[in-house]
């Protein structure tokens, strides 16, 4: 709060935007790690639907 009051809001918003953007990194790592499982389950699902 002190930094925002003394230094202005622009750098604080920039920091908040950067940290929100960095939250995507663990999600992307998880998506890449689980992509093989998702493809396998999707193929199995559509194979059952087609039969």
C-alpha angles and dihedrals in degrees: 000000000000092000091050093048096047104032102036132249102273097078090042092054090047090053092047091050091049094049092047089051091050090057087073092066097074090043092053091048089052092048092051091047093051098039093097092053092047092051091048094050092045092053091048091049095051092044089058092045093052094051 
